[in-house]
Amino acid sequence: MKRSFPEFRSPSLVVPLIGNTVVGLAYLLTRSPKAPMGAHIAMRVAAVLHGPDPTVPQPPHYPG
């Protein structure tokens, strides 16, 4: 049986999971929608500065 989405079964997902936890906790602790919006803006800025090369492709964007 072929496992689907192998990119979701690797240690490279630890950092996104930590980031998602931080964004979720920021909202839960402050109850302000500005907390996750600020985190989202910061992630967008980081993505522009660092480029798409180090990111893991998300389905259905499989290479070649």
GIHU-V7647 format. One record per residue. N is the residue number from 1. SS is DSSP state (@ for helix, = for strand, . for the rest). BURIAL is # if it has 16 or more other ideal C-beta (glycine too) atoms within 10 Angstrom, else .. Layout:
# GIHU-V7647
N_SS_BURIAL ; N_SS_BURIAL
This chain:
# GIHU-V7647
1_._. ; 2_._. ; 3_._. ; 4_._. ; 5_._. ; 6_@_. ; 7_@_. ; 8_@_. ; 9_._. ; 10_._. ; 11_@_. ; 12_@_. ; 13_@_. ; 14_@_. ; 15_@_. ; 16_@_. ; 17_@_. ; 18_@_. ; 19_@_. ; 20_@_. ; 21_@_. ; 22_@_. ; 23_@_# ; 24_@_. ; 25_@_. ; 26_@_. ; 27_@_. ; 28_@_. ; 29_@_. ; 30_@_. ; 31_._. ; 32_._. ; 33_@_. ; 34_@_. ; 35_@_# ; 36_@_# ; 37_@_. ; 38_@_. ; 39_@_# ; 40_@_. ; 41_@_. ; 42_@_. ; 43_@_. ; 44_@_. ; 45_@_. ; 46_@_. ; 47_@_. ; 48_@_. ; 49_@_. ; 50_@_. ; 51_._. ; 52_._. ; 53_._. ; 54_._. ; 55_._. ; 56_._. ; 57_._. ; 58_._. ; 59_._. ; 60_._. ; 61_._. ; 62_._. ; 63_._. ; 64_._.
